[in-house]
């Protein structure tokens, strides 16, 4: 069994997360040969402020970058 953890910023809808998870399961299964049913996917969401890139805290997904 494969366990995959995804860390992403808050702001996506449940439907976006469902589509993302389904697509990701397809890619993992195709790349590894592991059946989709043997892949356990965990999505962890955090506020944008918890992500730092090039010394900049990121906004939540979809929020204007100018706020930060």
Secondary structure, DSSP 8 states (H G I E B T S, - for coil): -EEEEEEEES---HHHHHHHHHHHHHHHHHHH---GGGEEEEEEEE-GGG-EETTEE---TTS-GGG-
